[in-house]
Structures are given as structure tokens and as C-alpha cells.
């Protein structure tokens, strides 16, 4: 049933009831939400309740037409609202009015370390989803960055659960103010793409609760997310889309989640588990809902006829469908049937500005040195010094909103890095592609003719000989086996022979600025020879303008890494063991690094990262004063306040991210050296000084006790570390927790 007809039914039904002066409670916006849910539920047949629980098309699930209750429409897009998809296939509808603003990938958002950026991101993308009449936006993703090979890391918020938790909440709240539900994904432990549909993850309860669940918990308890999307993988023998421990025990019982659990598309595998283990809406189980591609129809979904039959013959208790239908009705009243939601907005100038500002705040300056003594660093670029600037790299012109799997976008506009640089530097800019990667094909890779690759390679090296400055814009892309859904990367190094190309360019021209476009860390064998490096992420519609503003110095970089860059792959905790740790044996996988993920591994095992978590430079300099604490001892019900001055001692205005880490000096259980427990992004003019304050509570000292299954803090000595990254510590304070 199409949406206009559903709206007509609602209006007609409502008018008829008004005329009789018997407006049902469920249609009365002034009544409490739960009373409306229960009233609607009481009027529904068993068949209508079951029919709410599974799809009617690729991206919609039905309502209750007889009662004027509309269907739900969903859309991919943690980074933008996806173009319209056909009813019963993955083909695009080819509409002319379904373009979007492409916002930066969530790794870039996390790199801003700025909750205000999360809020304006959520507001803008929520407005676009609302304008496009979407009820559920399938994102954001908060799976933890465990390995740099994971093909979907670019969709997530980094390796630290605290950072991800703080950054995801404003996004959720602002999206849902538009009457559009988020679907926080992928719950849980979907930390790789290889064998994602069946790999059975094993890990300790501590790692589960301390590392992999906090961002989901914050999404539910603080963000009040209206839907959660299950993960494809298994956990302790059950698929996560119908996993009793994850969905019933943790999500719905412990966290009191009142929304819907939605499968990832095709994530359901068993009727009994889907019925009893906490799943509410089943999506995408078969190729389509007709019989042209499959022998199955939508009624053949696991929560379809098989569920209805089991309810009627007593196999499944009626309480299961009452709960599922109640949750779905609650979601419909909050979204599709919410007559008080705003109208939304689409691809306007405000959204374009949001995309640019977030991109600028997320770009990370990794290295900035001069080529000769007593000269300025290479960045920002002083155009007066150069007559010819060579831009090398396919990513300078490639549409990086294409590919990547379900995050593919159809932006109204996409400014390439080359366009942005030409706008600033005009005819001084020339371009050499340097390499060819082929089309962004899902689960397939184009074979590039050697003759073409050699020609592009040689042209770039020759042009570099004649240039005054080389800006290399390369890295990864959204192709299969790169930053893309359904497969992981197969190497830590750069693809398409880029490492060799970079080295050969450096031999003829050492004046190189490296702009890495990726959602993952990469190996850098050429790092000692490259004087300036930016981590550029996938920046969306305003990619070119954001990068050009940073390179030129119009905007001072202020991003910090949301994950560590290991020197080599084996320095990453997931890869420090045998294949059972990563990628598994195709059936089973064990997280052998346990709680020591990312910087926790590097710190505790004393394995230096190439670039540590929380690291990022600026075009100005900051001076950290000595930190002081309000006390040297604290009880569990008390607070400890840490303050320190920070000053901009350079010549440019800039922003610094002051980070608080806490560690326990001696513990009876394994603990990292330190863990992030606070951060503050501070804007400072030249010579300006501000005081930064952190409040420490006993919760910041706790770990998950597997014996008691509770969070505990050990009495004894602790340290607070204040730094500009996880390894650049400027001040430490010792304090004790006492009984």
C-alpha cells in the first residue's frame, strides 16, 4: 500500500470518528503514549499483530490499514539519506528528487572530539530524513574499532568506548527531535566483515561490558534510541539478531529499552529464536517478497506464517506478540503517526555548511615539518612560494560517496579535493591521477590493465620533477577489499601500488604534503621522508572545501585520532595472536586481547603506536600548566575535581582537546595502564589562557567484576593523567579511593 493512500485512510477514519464524537484513545495525540499503545493493541486481531513484525518491501514494514495506523519506512544512511530503492529489489528507483547532503563519515565525526558537532550532524541528517518521509534512519554505528582491517570501520566512532558514548548521544537526540528514529547498529560485536554472517564470537564478560557495550548502553539510557539493529554475527552460539542474552537480558531487562530491535537485512535465521529471544521486526530475509527471485514471499519470513501458526497452536505464548506489537506501535506513534514533528529540510545551504564544518573539525594533522633548518613547516601552504603545485592521486577526483555498501549515497553535490584546491590556487594546480582503482563494485574488484597503471604511474613521477610542491591525495576508497561492507581489507599497506609511487615521487621531489583519505589506519613505510601528513577521512559533499581550508590555513586543524595507528599490523592487539583471534577459523573467533583494545594494548604491552589515540597537531602551539586536584583522597560517594590552565602560545587562534585518563596503580585484576574518562575541546585566541575542569567520580574508577557481575572500584592509589593524546601526558595527579 502506498503512503498517500495510507494518509488518506488515516484522515478519513479520523474524520469519521470525530463526526461521531468517539475519538479512539490511540488516535488522540493528547493521551499518554502507553495508553494509546494499549488501546490500539486491544483493537487488533492476532493476524494484524503478527503482520507488524516483518517486512512488506525492501525498506518498509506494514502498519494496520484497518485502523488507519501507517507503515514504517526505513533508509540506510549514517552519513546521509540513501537514494530510493525499488520495492522488491536492490535496484535504484532512479528518482530525480532523492539526492542528499553527504555528511562526513562517522570516523571523521569522532575525530572532532566535539559533542556539538554530533548535535548539528544529527539535526541536519534528521531533517533530511524527515523531509524524505523516512521514519527510521539506519544508523549511527558504534561498533568498536578492533582491527584496522575491518571494512566498515569508517562507519563507526573509533576504538574507545567512552569517546564513542559521548559522541553518539547528541547525534541520536537531534535526529529523533525530527520524529525520525535512529537504529543504532550493529548490536553487538560486529567488528569485522569477513564471515560476518555466521562467525561465533567468544570474549570475556569484562571485554563485553567494558569495551563493546558502553556506546550501545549510552545510546539507550542517555540517547533514548527508539530502535536498535542486531548484528549479523553470532555471540556464544546464537545469532545476535535473536540472542537471548544480548536482547532480553541486557538490552530489554538491564537497560530497560522500550523500543524495537530490528534485524540487519537477512539477519534472522530461526523462528523459535526470533520469537523468544527479543527480535521485534524482521527485515531483508529473502531476496524479495515476490517469487521472481525466490520461492519465498514475505509471509514466509521467520516471523511470518510460521510464527502465526505457532501462536495459534500454543507453541509460542501470546505474550510474545503482545510485547512485539506494543513496541512497534510505540515506534509508529513516535514517528510515522507523530503529527507534531517538524517538516524537515533537504540539501540546503545550512546542511552544506554543517558538512563542511564537521569535516574541517575532524581532519587530523599528523605531521608538519620543514625540509630545511630555520624554515617554516610545509603547512599551511603559502601560495606565494609556489608557481606549480602538482596534485597526485585518484582520490583527488574520485566520488568517494559511491561504493562502501549500504552507506552509498547520491549527493546533490560533491566538491572534490581537486576542485577545492583549484578554487584557491587557480592555474597553479595541475593533476596526475597516479593510479587507477576501478569501479566501486560490491563484492567484486576490477582488474586494471598493467599498461594503464604503468602509464599513470610514470606520468605522476615525471610531472613531480617539474613541480614546486606535490600534494598527494590517496589512501583507501570504497571499493571491495578496502573501506567497504561485506569484506575486510587484505593488507595493512596502501593498495594500488601507492607505496612504490609515493617513494618514487619523493626521490624526485621531497616537497610533499600527504593527504590520506581513509576510514582506517594504514602502514606508512615512507613516513620519515614525507614532511607533512593529514588524515582526511571521507568528508562527503564538502570534501574539497574542507581540505582546501585546512591546507591553506584558512582553518586551523583541531581533530584528534579516534583510534591508534600501529607501526605494523602485528602491533595491533587483535593481530598479536593466532588466526583464531583474527579472522577466526571461519566458524569461531576468540578475542584474545581481551580488554586491551587499541591504546590500552599499546600502553599496557609497551608497544609504541606510529600515531597514538587522541593525537593531532595544530598550526599553533599550546602550553599545559600544572594540574591540581581538590583533594588527595575520595570516597565512593564523593567527587574529585581536577583543574589545569591551558594557553595558546602561538600566533594563530586554535582549538586543543585536553584529555583525562585514569589508571589504577595496583589491581587484583588485569587493567590497562590508563583509560579515557574525560575530554574538553577548548578554543583559544593567541596568548589566551583558560581553565579546564574535570570531575572524577567513583564510576570513573570501576571495572566489571565477572564474579559478582557488577561494576566495582578498588580502594587504593589511582592516577589521573592529563594529556594531548594517550601518550603525550603533560601532568599527572595521584589520589586514593578510600572506604
FENSUL-V884913 format. One record per residue. RES is the residue in three letters. SS is DSSP state (a for helix, b for strand, c for the rest). PSI is psi in degrees with one decimal (none if undefined). Layout:
# FENSUL-V884913
RES,SS,PSI  RES,SS,PSI
This chain:
# FENSUL-V884913
UNK,c,131.9  UNK,c,160.9  UNK,a,-43.4  UNK,a,-38.2  UNK,a,-37.9  UNK,a,-43.7  UNK,a,-40.6  UNK,a,-43.5  UNK,a,-42.9  UNK,a,-47.4  UNK,a,-44.6  UNK,a,-45.6  UNK,a,-42.6  UNK,a,-43.9  UNK,a,-43.5  UNK,a,-41.7  UNK,a,-39.7  UNK,a,-43.7  UNK,a,-33.3  UNK,a,-1.7  UNK,c,34.6  UNK,c,56.2  UNK,c,119.5  UNK,c,151.0  UNK,a,-40.9  UNK,a,-19.4  UNK,a,-2.9  UNK,c,107.7  UNK,c,-19.6  UNK,c,-8.0  UNK,c,153.2  UNK,c,145.6  UNK,a,-46.1  UNK,a,-32.1  UNK,a,-37.3  UNK,a,-42.0  UNK,a,-49.0  UNK,a,-34.1  UNK,a,-45.1  UNK,a,-41.6  UNK,a,-38.7  UNK,a,-19.6  UNK,a,-5.9  UNK,c,147.4  UNK,c,165.8  UNK,a,-42.0  UNK,a,-39.5  UNK,a,-36.7  UNK,a,-45.0  UNK,a,-37.7  UNK,a,-21.3  UNK,c,-21.7  UNK,c,1.0  UNK,b,163.0  UNK,b,157.9  UNK,b,-10.1  UNK,b,-175.3  UNK,c,-39.1  UNK,c,29.3  UNK,b,154.7  UNK,b,151.8  UNK,c,161.2  UNK,c,-142.3  UNK,b,87.1  UNK,a,-36.8  UNK,a,-30.9  UNK,a,6.5  UNK,c,24.0  UNK,b,118.1  UNK,c,165.0  UNK,c,171.3  UNK,b,132.9  UNK,b,130.4  UNK,b,157.9  UNK,b,137.6  UNK,b,153.6  UNK,c,77.7  UNK,c,-17.1  UNK,c,-0.7  UNK,c,161.2  UNK,c,121.0  UNK,c,151.9  UNK,c,161.0  UNK,c,137.6  UNK,b,147.8  UNK,c,157.8  UNK,c,-47.0  UNK,c,18.1  UNK,c,171.0  UNK,c,2.0  UNK,c,149.6  UNK,b,149.7  UNK,c,-16.7  UNK,c,38.4  UNK,c,162.8  UNK,c,-1.7  UNK,c,29.3  UNK,c,28.8  UNK,c,174.8  UNK,b,172.4  UNK,c,127.5  UNK,c,114.4  UNK,c,159.5  UNK,c,150.9  UNK,c,157.5  UNK,a,-21.7  UNK,a,-38.3  UNK,a,-42.8  UNK,a,-45.4  UNK,a,-35.2  UNK,a,-14.3  UNK,a,-24.8  UNK,c,40.3  UNK,c,103.8  UNK,a,-25.6  UNK,a,-33.7  UNK,a,-37.2  UNK,a,-38.8  UNK,a,-46.9  UNK,a,-29.3  UNK,a,-52.1  UNK,a,-40.5  UNK,a,-46.7  UNK,a,-46.6  UNK,a,-31.0  UNK,a,-39.5  UNK,a,-39.2  UNK,a,-41.1  UNK,a,-41.4  UNK,a,-44.1  UNK,a,-35.1  UNK,c,8.9  UNK,c,37.0  UNK,c,141.1  UNK,c,-27.3  UNK,b,125.0  UNK,b,122.5  UNK,b,79.5  UNK,c,174.2  UNK,c,168.4  UNK,b,135.4  UNK,c,24.8  UNK,c,143.6  UNK,c,140.2  UNK,c,98.9  UNK,c,-39.2  UNK,c,140.6  UNK,c,-0.7  UNK,c,-12.4  UNK,c,123.0  UNK,c,-18.2  UNK,c,15.7  UNK,a,-30.1  UNK,a,-19.2  UNK,a,-6.3  UNK,c,-174.4  UNK,c,30.0  UNK,c,-170.2  UNK,c,-9.0  UNK,c,127.7  UNK,a,-31.1  UNK,a,-48.6  UNK,a,-47.0  UNK,a,-39.0  UNK,a,-44.6  UNK,a,-38.8  UNK,a,-26.8  UNK,a,-29.7  UNK,a,-49.3  UNK,a,-35.3  UNK,a,-50.2  UNK,a,-49.8  UNK,a,-42.5  UNK,a,-37.0  UNK,a,-49.0  UNK,a,-14.4  UNK,c,-17.3  UNK,c,5.9  UNK,c,24.0  UNK,c,127.2  UNK,b,143.4  UNK,b,164.6  UNK,b,93.5  UNK,b,129.4  UNK,b,164.1  UNK,b,117.1  UNK,b,105.9  UNK,c,169.3  UNK,c,25.8  UNK,c,72.8  UNK,c,11.4  UNK,c,160.0  UNK,c,-30.4  UNK,c,128.1  UNK,c,26.9  UNK,c,-26.0  UNK,c,-14.0  UNK,c,-8.6  UNK,c,133.0  UNK,b,110.1  UNK,b,132.7  UNK,b,134.2  UNK,c,167.5  UNK,c,159.0  UNK,a,-34.1  UNK,a,-48.2  UNK,a,-40.3  UNK,a,-51.2  UNK,a,-33.4  UNK,a,-31.5  UNK,a,-51.2  UNK,a,-17.0  UNK,c,-24.3  UNK,a,-39.5  UNK,a,-35.0  UNK,a,-41.4  UNK,a,-45.4  UNK,a,-37.8  UNK,a,-37.6  UNK,a,-51.4  UNK,a,-34.3  UNK,c,-41.3  UNK,c,-20.6  UNK,c,48.2  UNK,c,141.7  UNK,c,-21.3  UNK,b,154.2  UNK,b,135.4  UNK,b,129.2  UNK,b,159.2  UNK,c,160.9  UNK,c,-37.2  UNK,c,170.3  UNK,b,157.5  UNK,b,118.6  UNK,c,44.4  UNK,c,-12.2  UNK,b,141.0  UNK,b,141.6  UNK,a,-23.1  UNK,a,-15.9  UNK,a,66.0  UNK,c,114.0  UNK,a,-44.3  UNK,a,-46.2  UNK,a,-46.2  UNK,a,-48.5  UNK,a,-51.6  UNK,a,-54.8  UNK,a,-57.9  UNK,a,-53.2  UNK,a,-29.9  UNK,a,-59.1  UNK,a,-43.3  UNK,c,-6.1  UNK,c,40.1  UNK,c,127.1  UNK,c,9.0  UNK,c,-157.8  UNK,b,142.5  UNK,b,123.3  UNK,b,138.9  UNK,c,150.2  UNK,c,157.7  UNK,c,113.9  UNK,c,15.5  UNK,c,-4.3  UNK,c,145.4  UNK,c,-6.0  UNK,c,130.1  UNK,a,-48.5  UNK,a,-46.7  UNK,a,-39.2  UNK,a,-37.1  UNK,a,-47.5  UNK,a,-19.6  UNK,c,17.6  UNK,c,0.4  UNK,c,143.3  UNK,c,-45.8  UNK,b,125.5  UNK,b,124.3  UNK,c,144.8  UNK,c,24.8  UNK,c,-39.9  UNK,c,173.2  UNK,c,-40.5  UNK,c,-179.8  UNK,c,-0.3  UNK,c,-153.6  UNK,c,17.2  UNK,c,-32.4  UNK,c,-16.2  UNK,c,154.2  UNK,c,-5.3  UNK,c,150.1  UNK,c,178.1  UNK,a,-34.3  UNK,a,-15.3  UNK,a,2.1  UNK,c,160.1  UNK,c,-31.7  UNK,c,19.0  UNK,c,-124.5  UNK,a,-34.7  UNK,a,-37.9  UNK,a,-45.4  UNK,a,-43.8  UNK,a,-43.1  UNK,a,-31.8  UNK,a,-40.6  UNK,a,-33.8  UNK,c,5.7  UNK,c,3.5  UNK,c,-39.7  UNK,c,139.2  UNK,c,145.6  UNK,a,-23.1  UNK,a,-26.7  UNK,a,-43.9  UNK,a,-29.4  UNK,a,-43.1  UNK,a,-46.5  UNK,a,-47.8  UNK,a,-37.8  UNK,a,-43.9  UNK,a,-40.4  UNK,a,-41.6  UNK,a,-41.8  UNK,a,-42.4  UNK,a,-42.7  UNK,a,-43.3  UNK,a,-32.3  UNK,a,-21.5  UNK,c,-87.4  UNK,c,-30.5  UNK,c,13.3  UNK,c,102.9  UNK,c,-3.2  UNK,c,3.4  UNK,c,153.1  UNK,c,171.9  UNK,c,-22.5  UNK,c,179.4  UNK,c,159.0  UNK,c,128.5  UNK,c,44.2  UNK,c,177.4  UNK,a,-34.7  UNK,a,-42.7  UNK,a,-36.6  UNK,a,-41.5  UNK,a,-39.0  UNK,a,-45.8  UNK,a,-42.2  UNK,a,-46.0  UNK,a,-43.3  UNK,a,-41.1  UNK,a,-45.2  UNK,a,-41.3  UNK,a,-20.8  UNK,a,-21.4  UNK,c,135.2  UNK,b,126.0  UNK,b,110.4  UNK,b,-32.7  UNK,b,142.3  UNK,b,94.7  UNK,c,164.1  UNK,c,157.5  UNK,c,-25.4  UNK,c,154.9  UNK,c,147.1  UNK,c,26.9  UNK,c,160.9  UNK,c,155.1  UNK,c,161.9  UNK,c,-30.6  UNK,c,147.6  UNK,c,157.8  UNK,c,125.0  UNK,c,102.0  UNK,a,-26.3  UNK,a,-16.4  UNK,a,-13.4  UNK,c,136.0  UNK,c,-32.1  UNK,c,119.1  UNK,b,117.7  UNK,b,123.0  UNK,b,119.8  UNK,b,138.7  UNK,c,139.8  UNK,a,-32.1  UNK,a,-8.8  UNK,a,-23.3  UNK,c,-13.3  UNK,c,141.7  UNK,c,101.9  UNK,c,11.4  UNK,c,-9.7  UNK,c,144.8  UNK,c,-171.2  UNK,c,-7.6  UNK,c,-133.5  UNK,c,-11.0  UNK,c,7.5  UNK,c,141.7  UNK,c,159.6  UNK,c,79.0  UNK,b,148.1  UNK,c,-36.4  UNK,c,154.1  UNK,c,107.5  UNK,c,117.5  UNK,c,158.5  UNK,a,-38.7  UNK,a,-42.7  UNK,a,-44.5  UNK,a,-39.8  UNK,a,-38.6  UNK,a,-35.2  UNK,a,-33.0  UNK,a,-43.4  UNK,a,-2.1  UNK,a,-132.5  UNK,a,-6.9  UNK,a,-19.7  UNK,b,128.4  UNK,b,160.1  UNK,b,138.5  UNK,b,126.3  UNK,c,-41.8  UNK,c,-38.6  UNK,c,164.7  UNK,c,131.9  UNK,c,-11.8  UNK,c,-175.9  UNK,c,152.4  UNK,c,76.2  UNK,c,138.8  UNK,c,119.0  UNK,c,17.5  UNK,c,154.6  UNK,c,130.7  UNK,c,143.1  UNK,c,121.3  UNK,c,126.2  UNK,c,135.5  UNK,a,-35.6  UNK,a,-41.4  UNK,a,-46.5  UNK,a,-44.4  UNK,a,-39.9  UNK,a,-46.0  UNK,a,-40.2  UNK,a,-51.7  UNK,a,-38.1  UNK,a,-42.7  UNK,a,-42.3  UNK,a,-42.1  UNK,a,-44.2  UNK,a,-30.4  UNK,a,-30.5  UNK,a,-29.6  UNK,a,-6.9  UNK,c,153.1  UNK,c,-28.2  UNK,b,139.6  UNK,b,126.3  UNK,b,109.4  UNK,b,119.4  UNK,b,91.7  UNK,b,-144.6  UNK,b,-133.1  UNK,c,-178.0  UNK,c,-165.3  UNK,c,19.5  UNK,c,162.3  UNK,c,137.1  UNK,c,11.3  UNK,c,-132.9  UNK,c,85.4  UNK,c,144.8  UNK,c,153.9  UNK,c,-0.8  UNK,c,157.9  UNK,c,165.2  UNK,c,151.8  UNK,c,-6.3  UNK,c,150.5  UNK,c,-20.9  UNK,c,171.6  UNK,c,143.9  UNK,c,174.5  UNK,c,31.8  UNK,c,27.9  UNK,a,-36.0  UNK,a,-42.3  UNK,a,-41.7  UNK,a,-45.4  UNK,a,-46.2  UNK,a,-40.7  UNK,a,-33.4  UNK,a,-42.4  UNK,a,-29.8  UNK,a,-31.4  UNK,a,-15.0  UNK,c,101.1  UNK,c,-7.6  UNK,c,76.2  UNK,b,132.1  UNK,b,122.2  UNK,b,124.1  UNK,b,108.1  UNK,b,119.8  UNK,b,113.0  UNK,c,167.1  UNK,c,13.4  UNK,c,159.0  UNK,c,151.6  UNK,c,158.0  UNK,c,144.0  UNK,c,74.5  UNK,c,-15.4  UNK,c,10.0  UNK,a,-34.9  UNK,a,-20.2  UNK,a,-12.8  UNK,c,117.8  UNK,c,-26.6  UNK,b,131.9  UNK,b,129.8  UNK,b,139.1  UNK,b,112.5  UNK,c,-13.4  UNK,c,-171.2  UNK,c,110.3  UNK,c,-5.4  UNK,a,-149.1  UNK,a,-34.9  UNK,a,25.0  UNK,a,-51.3  UNK,a,-41.8  UNK,a,-41.4  UNK,a,-46.3  UNK,a,-43.7  UNK,a,-39.0  UNK,a,-35.8  UNK,a,-46.8  UNK,a,-36.1  UNK,a,-15.9  UNK,c,0.4  UNK,c,-34.7  UNK,c,134.7  UNK,c,125.8  UNK,c,141.0  UNK,c,8.9  UNK,c,157.3  UNK,c,148.2  UNK,c,132.2  UNK,c,2.9  UNK,c,161.0  UNK,c,150.1  UNK,b,101.8  UNK,c,151.2  UNK,c,-49.0  UNK,c,162.7  UNK,a,-38.3  UNK,a,-14.1  UNK,a,-11.6  UNK,c,137.4  UNK,a,-38.9  UNK,a,-23.8  UNK,a,9.1  UNK,c,-2.3  UNK,c,-159.1  UNK,c,-176.1  UNK,c,-17.1  UNK,c,-25.7  UNK,c,-43.6  UNK,c,129.5  UNK,c,9.0  UNK,c,179.9  UNK,c,19.4  UNK,c,-15.3  UNK,c,-42.1  UNK,b,150.0  UNK,b,141.4  UNK,b,126.2  UNK,c,86.1  UNK,c,-20.8  UNK,c,-9.5  UNK,c,-124.2  UNK,c,-6.5  UNK,c,70.5  UNK,c,136.8  UNK,c,-128.6  UNK,a,-25.2  UNK,a,-37.6  UNK,a,-50.6  UNK,a,-45.4  UNK,a,-51.6  UNK,a,-37.4  UNK,c,0.2  UNK,c,47.4  UNK,c,102.6  UNK,c,138.8  UNK,c,155.5  UNK,c,-49.2  UNK,b,122.5  UNK,c,162.0  UNK,c,137.3  UNK,c,7.1  UNK,c,143.6  UNK,c,139.1  UNK,b,174.8  UNK,c,166.2  UNK,c,-4.4  UNK,c,-177.6  UNK,c,147.9  UNK,b,142.1  UNK,b,126.3  UNK,b,125.3  UNK,c,-179.7  UNK,c,132.0  UNK,c,144.8  UNK,b,154.1  UNK,b,152.0  UNK,c,-16.9  UNK,c,167.6  UNK,c,-9.9  UNK,b,150.4  UNK,b,148.6  UNK,b,169.2  UNK,c,-27.5  UNK,c,11.2  UNK,c,168.0  UNK,c,149.8  UNK,b,127.0  UNK,b,125.0  UNK,b,129.1  UNK,b,151.1  UNK,b,151.4  UNK,b,144.7  UNK,b,137.9  UNK,b,139.9  UNK,b,110.1  UNK,c,10.4  UNK,c,-164.4  UNK,c,2.1  UNK,c,151.5  UNK,c,149.1  UNK,b,174.1  UNK,b,134.4  UNK,b,142.5  UNK,b,106.5  UNK,b,128.9  UNK,b,137.5  UNK,b,123.9  UNK,b,149.2  UNK,b,138.2  UNK,b,149.7  UNK,b,131.3  UNK,c,-47.7  UNK,c,126.2  UNK,c,149.8  UNK,c,-9.1  UNK,c,164.1  UNK,c,128.7  UNK,c,149.1  UNK,c,161.5  UNK,c,-43.4  UNK,c,159.3  UNK,b,142.5  UNK,b,129.0  UNK,b,3.3  UNK,b,154.2  UNK,b,157.0  UNK,b,126.7  UNK,b,118.8  UNK,b,125.5  UNK,b,129.9  UNK,b,132.9  UNK,c,164.3  UNK,c,132.5  UNK,c,7.2  UNK,c,144.4  UNK,b,140.0  UNK,b,156.2  UNK,b,133.3  UNK,b,135.0  UNK,b,136.4  UNK,b,141.3  UNK,b,120.5  UNK,b,129.9  UNK,c,172.4  UNK,a,-29.0  UNK,a,-30.7  UNK,a,-11.2  UNK,a,-2.4  UNK,c,154.5  UNK,b,167.0  UNK,b,118.5  UNK,b,116.6  UNK,c,-25.8  UNK,c,-47.4  UNK,c,-11.0  UNK,c,42.6  UNK,b,166.4  UNK,b,129.1  UNK,b,151.1  UNK,c,127.5  UNK,c,134.4  UNK,c,149.8  UNK,b,-167.4  UNK,b,138.1  UNK,b,164.2  UNK,b,139.6  UNK,b,127.0  UNK,b,127.6  UNK,b,123.4  UNK,b,174.5  UNK,c,-1.6  UNK,c,-178.5  UNK,c,-17.3  UNK,c,-17.7  UNK,c,85.7  UNK,b,125.8  UNK,b,-19.8  UNK,b,142.6  UNK,b,149.3  UNK,b,130.0  UNK,b,138.9  UNK,b,166.2  UNK,b,143.7  UNK,b,125.9  UNK,b,156.9  UNK,c,none
